[in-house]
Amino acid sequence: MKKVVLIVLLSMFSFSNAISLAKNMETKIGTGLPTLGWATHNSEGNIIGYSGFNILLGYSSVNYFDELKINAWNPYWQWGTVMLLFPYVGIGTEYVADNGFFFDIGTFYFAPYVALGVNF
């Protein structure tokens, strides 16, 4: 029953507002990877990823498969290091609300994780 309620709530949240491109979300702070990151842009000025430092004392890079959209799920792949020495890779998806808060479901190698944070 809890899974059904969670799916319904997430569906309502994801279809509640119009989808648009994120433009002014230059910094990312959250509990995932990267913990503190800065936006990477394409030639049109749209955000295509974030790079920065993670809580595991390393570097992280999140690269979206398409431009970052607000009020939509944004699939991505990521890579980085742990303690600046050990590499990692992963995939995931991130929902960004229009106020900048995000919900992230990803993998660290094959281990899943959930993260929350804010883009501003």
Secondary structure, 3 states (H helix, E strand, C coil): CHHHHHHHHHHHHHCCCCCEECCCCCEEEECCCCCEEEEEECCCCCEEEEEEEECCCEEEEEEECCCCEECEEEEEEEEEEECCCEEEEEEEEEEECCCCEEEEEEEECCEEEEEEEEEC
